[in-house]
Amino acid sequence: MIKCAKCNKKSIEFELSHDIPKYMGGTDRDGRHWLCYECHDTYERRVLKKCMEIVFNRKINCNVKDRRYLTKYINLIKYSCYYKLKRCQKIAKKIMEDFYGKK
């Protein structure tokens, strides 16, 4: 049985979360954690929302239940220019540090 890296909940159903999401060019070397569904969803939505606000100057509603709604924003980041992608990666790293309480 695995334990969530954020909330310490024990379960057999977890998702592997990349510290810098793969759609932003993140790799295993950037870091990854086993998270329960709820913590993974919270982390991914925080990263996406902050990137859309700072890099793309867009306010988005990340509180929708259906993850498919967020796909268009994920694709916007995924296919953006190198400069915007690098800015998103820096934002993801900062959020990861805050999320896990690392410095």
C-alpha positions, 0 to 999 in steps of 0.5 A, a space after each residue: 500500500 502506498 501513502 500520498 506524499 501530500 496528505 499521507 492517506 494510505 490507499 492502493 489507488 494513486 497517480 504519479 504526479 510530475 513536479 513539472 507537468 509533462 505537458 510543460 516538458 517536465 520529466 522524471 528527473 524534475 521530480 515526481 510524487 505519488 499522490 492520491 487523486 484529490 491531491 493530484 487534482 489540486 496540484 495540477 489545477 493550481 499549476 494550470 490556473 497560475 500559469 494561465 493567469 501569469 503567462 497568458 493573462 487569462 482567468 480560468 475556472 479550475 473548479 469544474 468537475 470534468 477535467 476535459 474542460 481544462 484540456 484546451 488550456 493544457 494544450 495552449 501551454 503545451 504548444 506555446 513558444 519556448 519562452 512561455 513554456 519556460 515561464 510555466 515551468 518556473 511557476 510549476 516549480 514554485 508551486 511544487 515547493 509551496 505545495 510540499 513545503 520545500 525550500 
